[in-house]
Amino acid sequence: MFPTPIQKTPRSWQITYQSFLPIALIMWLLPLIAVAIFSVKPEGDFSAGEYWSLPSTFGGWENYGKVFFQSDMPRYLLNSLLITVPTAIGAVALACMAGFALGIYRFKLNLWIFFLFVAGNFVPFQILMVPVRDLTLDLGLYNTKTGLVLFHIAFQTGFCTLFMRNFIKGLPFPLIEAARVEGIAEWRIFVYIVLPLMKPAIAALCVLIFTFIWNDYFWAIVLTQGVESQPVTAGITSFNAQFRAAYHLMSAGAIVAALPPVAIFFLMQKHFIAGLTLGAVK
């Protein structure tokens, strides 16, 4: 039923596995390696058509200097931060409350409401492009960070609620019943009993949502335009001119844009793994 651990397989298969694993790892990392090399290549290499050769000279200081000091990249990074952090806080906070209600209380429409949250995750987001854009125009939220935050909260809350409801269902229900017997109010049960037990799940969900929203490109170009409100994923394309693509600057900008999610993951790695694996075994 379960795959055989590699340690228990024949020696020939272990050697084959160990031989192909580095090759697969290099192939998986090849696009990232190419972007990293592009980011330190001088502009002259691209003008000469030397795309896949090693850099003729190290141009990393110049490229990253232009990204930080001669472009709007700092403003795009700030926009992404102002969009991602409120979205993660809002979506996770709503999901905690909705997950508590759906996971603890037993009422007639409980399962149907839960299915409603889940069903939203299966709607292809491309078909929502025109109605969502028109809605933001009607509400005066088009090309604003507030509009993008509200939209992301609305669409991420379904997945977050699914995550939180299933986590809360695994908590010991007698603990909540004991609190009710003692006469503790429901909101106190949520704040002082359930919420502390949800810390690993909250940490894991915050990392996931932060990564999802930070890396979003589709809605960034649909609902925003210009340096005033566009996040960094859409702002990287500003390095392209009408007849010229600055691949070295775009690559440097992509490396810079990828650093915050990577840093968040490593800072919260222990909590992230604990949140994903808690309850996996009994």
C-alpha positions as CSV (number, residue, x, y, z in Angstrom):
1,M,0.0,0.0,0.0
2,F,2.8,2.4,0.9
3,P,6.1,2.9,-1.1
4,T,9.0,0.8,0.0
5,P,11.6,2.9,1.9
6,I,14.7,3.4,-0.3
7,Q,16.9,1.8,2.5
8,K,15.0,-1.5,2.0
9,T,15.2,-1.7,-1.8
10,P,17.9,-3.7,-3.6
11,R,21.3,-2.2,-3.8
12,S,21.1,-1.7,-7.5
13,W,18.0,0.4,-7.2
14,Q,19.7,2.5,-4.4
15,I,22.6,3.2,-6.7
16,T,20.3,4.2,-9.5
17,Y,18.3,6.5,-7.2
18,Q,21.5,8.1,-5.8
19,S,22.8,8.7,-9.3
20,F,19.7,10.3,-10.8
21,L,18.8,12.4,-7.7
22,P,21.6,15.0,-8.3
23,I,20.6,15.2,-12.0
24,A,17.0,15.8,-11.2
25,L,17.9,18.4,-8.6
26,I,20.1,20.3,-11.1
27,M,17.4,20.2,-13.7
28,W,14.9,21.5,-11.2
29,L,17.2,24.3,-10.2
30,L,18.4,25.1,-13.7
31,P,15.9,28.0,-14.3
32,L,16.9,29.6,-11.0
33,I,20.6,29.1,-11.8
34,A,20.1,30.7,-15.2
35,V,18.3,33.8,-13.7
36,A,21.1,34.1,-11.1
37,I,23.7,34.0,-13.9
38,F,21.7,36.5,-16.0
39,S,21.6,38.9,-13.0
40,V,25.4,39.2,-12.8
41,K,26.0,39.4,-16.6
42,P,27.0,42.8,-18.0
43,E,24.7,44.5,-20.5
44,G,27.2,44.0,-23.3
45,D,26.9,40.2,-23.2
46,F,23.2,40.5,-24.1
47,S,23.9,43.0,-26.8
48,A,26.4,40.6,-28.4
49,G,23.9,37.7,-28.1
50,E,25.9,35.9,-25.4
51,Y,22.9,34.7,-23.5
52,W,24.0,31.3,-22.2
53,S,27.7,31.8,-21.9
54,L,29.4,32.6,-18.6
55,P,29.6,36.4,-17.8
56,S,32.5,38.1,-19.6
57,T,32.9,40.3,-16.5
58,F,31.1,40.5,-13.2
59,G,28.3,43.0,-13.6
60,G,26.4,42.2,-10.4
61,W,27.2,45.4,-8.5
62,E,26.1,47.5,-11.5
63,N,22.9,45.5,-12.1
64,Y,21.7,45.4,-8.5
65,G,22.7,49.0,-8.0
66,K,20.5,50.1,-10.9
67,V,17.6,47.9,-9.6
68,F,17.8,49.5,-6.1
69,F,18.9,53.1,-6.9
70,Q,17.9,53.9,-10.5
71,S,14.5,52.3,-10.7
72,D,11.2,52.1,-8.9
73,M,12.0,48.7,-7.4
74,P,12.0,49.9,-3.8
75,R,8.5,51.3,-4.3
76,Y,7.3,48.1,-5.9
77,L,8.7,46.1,-3.0
78,L,6.9,48.4,-0.5
79,N,3.6,48.0,-2.5
80,S,4.0,44.2,-2.3
81,L,4.6,44.5,1.5
82,L,1.5,46.7,1.9
83,I,-0.6,44.3,-0.1
84,T,0.7,41.0,1.2
85,V,0.8,41.6,5.0
86,P,-2.8,42.9,5.4
87,T,-4.0,40.2,3.1
88,A,-2.4,37.4,5.2
89,I,-3.6,38.9,8.4
90,G,-7.1,39.5,7.2
91,A,-7.5,36.1,5.5
92,V,-6.1,34.1,8.4
93,A,-8.1,36.0,11.0
94,L,-11.4,35.4,9.1
95,A,-10.4,31.8,8.6
96,C,-9.8,31.2,12.3
97,M,-13.2,32.5,13.2
98,A,-15.0,30.7,10.3
99,G,-13.0,27.5,11.0
100,F,-14.0,27.7,14.7
101,A,-17.7,28.1,13.8
102,L,-17.7,25.3,11.3
103,G,-15.5,22.9,13.3
104,I,-17.0,23.3,16.7
105,Y,-20.7,24.1,16.3
106,R,-23.2,21.6,15.0
107,F,-26.0,23.1,13.0
108,K,-28.1,22.0,10.0
109,L,-26.3,24.0,7.3
110,N,-22.8,23.5,8.6
111,L,-21.7,21.1,5.9
112,W,-23.3,23.1,3.1
113,I,-21.6,26.3,4.2
114,F,-18.3,24.4,4.4
115,F,-18.9,23.1,0.9
116,L,-19.5,26.7,-0.2
117,F,-16.1,27.7,1.1
118,V,-14.5,24.8,-0.6
119,A,-16.3,25.2,-3.9
120,G,-14.8,28.7,-4.4
121,N,-11.4,27.1,-4.7
122,F,-12.4,25.2,-7.8
123,V,-13.6,28.2,-9.8
124,P,-11.0,29.0,-12.5
125,F,-9.8,32.5,-11.7
126,Q,-9.4,33.5,-15.4
127,I,-13.2,33.5,-15.9
128,L,-13.5,36.0,-13.1
129,M,-11.1,38.6,-14.7
130,V,-13.7,40.8,-16.4
131,P,-16.4,40.8,-13.6
132,V,-13.9,41.4,-10.9
133,R,-12.3,44.2,-12.8
134,D,-15.7,45.8,-13.5
135,L,-16.6,45.5,-9.9
136,T,-13.4,47.3,-8.8
137,L,-14.1,50.1,-11.3
138,D,-17.7,50.5,-10.0
139,L,-16.5,50.6,-6.4
140,G,-13.7,53.0,-7.2
141,L,-11.1,50.5,-6.1
142,Y,-9.4,49.9,-9.4
143,N,-5.6,50.6,-9.4
144,T,-5.5,50.8,-5.6
145,K,-3.7,48.7,-3.1
146,T,-6.9,48.5,-1.0
147,G,-8.8,46.9,-3.9
148,L,-6.1,44.3,-4.4
149,V,-6.0,43.6,-0.6
150,L,-9.8,43.2,-0.4
151,F,-9.9,41.0,-3.5
152,H,-7.1,38.7,-2.2
153,I,-8.8,38.4,1.2
154,A,-12.1,37.4,-0.4
155,F,-10.5,34.7,-2.5
156,Q,-8.0,33.3,-0.1
157,T,-10.4,33.0,2.8
158,G,-12.0,29.9,1.3
159,F,-8.7,27.9,1.2
160,C,-7.8,29.3,4.7
161,T,-11.1,28.2,6.1
162,L,-10.7,24.7,4.7
163,F,-7.3,24.5,6.3
164,M,-8.4,25.9,9.7
165,R,-11.7,24.0,9.9
166,N,-9.9,20.6,9.4
167,F,-7.3,21.6,11.9
168,I,-9.8,22.6,14.6
169,K,-11.9,19.4,14.0
170,G,-8.8,17.5,15.2
171,L,-8.6,19.3,18.5
172,P,-9.8,17.6,21.7
173,F,-13.5,18.5,21.9
174,P,-13.8,17.4,25.6
175,L,-11.5,20.4,26.4
176,I,-14.1,22.8,25.0
177,E,-16.9,21.0,26.7
178,A,-15.1,21.2,30.0
179,A,-14.7,25.0,29.5
180,R,-18.5,25.3,28.7
181,V,-19.3,23.4,31.9
182,E,-17.3,25.9,33.8
183,G,-19.4,28.7,32.3
184,I,-16.7,30.3,30.1
185,A,-18.1,32.4,27.3
186,E,-17.8,31.2,23.8
187,W,-15.5,34.1,22.7
188,R,-13.2,33.4,25.7
189,I,-13.1,29.7,24.6
190,F,-12.0,30.8,21.2
191,V,-9.5,33.4,22.3
192,Y,-7.9,31.7,25.3
193,I,-8.3,27.9,24.6
194,V,-8.6,27.3,20.8
195,L,-6.5,30.1,19.4
196,P,-3.3,29.1,21.4
197,L,-3.7,25.6,20.1
198,M,-3.9,26.9,16.6
199,K,-0.5,28.6,16.6
200,P,1.3,26.0,14.5
201,A,-1.5,26.0,11.9
202,I,-1.6,29.8,11.9
203,A,2.1,30.0,11.3
204,A,1.9,27.5,8.4
205,L,-1.0,29.2,6.8
206,C,0.7,32.7,7.1
207,V,3.7,31.4,5.2
208,L,1.5,29.8,2.5
209,I,-0.7,32.9,2.0
210,F,2.3,35.3,2.1
211,T,4.0,33.2,-0.6
212,F,0.8,33.0,-2.7
213,I,0.0,36.7,-2.6
214,W,3.6,37.9,-2.9
215,N,4.1,35.8,-6.1
216,D,0.8,36.7,-7.7
217,Y,1.2,38.2,-11.1
218,F,-2.2,37.7,-12.8
219,W,-4.3,39.8,-10.6
220,A,-1.5,42.3,-10.1
221,I,-1.6,43.3,-13.8
222,V,-5.4,43.0,-14.1
223,L,-6.4,45.2,-11.1
224,T,-3.4,47.6,-10.9
225,Q,-1.2,49.7,-13.2
226,G,1.6,52.1,-12.6
227,V,4.1,52.5,-9.8
228,E,1.5,53.8,-7.3
229,S,-0.1,50.5,-6.6
230,Q,1.5,47.7,-8.6
231,P,3.4,45.0,-6.6
232,V,6.9,43.8,-7.4
233,T,5.9,40.9,-9.6
234,A,4.2,43.3,-12.1
235,G,6.8,46.0,-11.6
236,I,9.7,43.8,-12.9
237,T,8.3,44.2,-16.4
238,S,9.0,48.0,-16.2
239,F,12.6,47.1,-17.1
240,N,11.4,46.3,-20.6
241,A,11.4,49.1,-23.2
242,Q,9.4,49.1,-26.5
243,F,12.3,47.6,-28.6
244,R,14.6,46.2,-25.9
245,A,14.4,43.8,-23.0
246,A,16.8,44.4,-20.1
247,Y,17.2,40.8,-19.2
248,H,20.1,41.5,-16.7
249,L,17.9,44.0,-14.8
250,M,14.8,41.8,-14.9
251,S,16.8,38.9,-13.6
252,A,18.3,41.0,-10.8
253,G,14.9,42.3,-9.9
254,A,13.5,38.7,-9.9
255,I,16.2,37.6,-7.5
256,V,15.4,40.6,-5.2
257,A,11.7,39.9,-5.4
258,A,12.2,36.2,-4.4
259,L,14.1,37.0,-1.3
260,P,11.3,38.0,1.1
261,P,9.2,34.7,0.7
262,V,12.4,32.7,1.1
263,A,13.4,34.6,4.2
264,I,9.9,34.2,5.7
265,F,10.0,30.4,5.1
266,F,13.3,29.9,6.7
267,L,12.4,32.1,9.7
268,M,9.2,30.2,10.3
269,Q,10.4,26.8,9.0
270,K,10.0,25.0,12.3
271,H,6.4,26.3,12.8
272,F,5.5,25.7,9.2
273,I,6.5,22.0,9.2
274,A,4.8,21.5,12.6
275,G,1.6,23.1,11.3
276,L,1.5,20.9,8.2
277,T,2.3,17.6,10.1
278,L,0.4,18.1,13.3
279,G,-2.2,15.5,13.5
280,A,-0.7,13.4,10.7
281,V,-0.1,10.6,13.2
282,K,-2.0,9.6,16.3
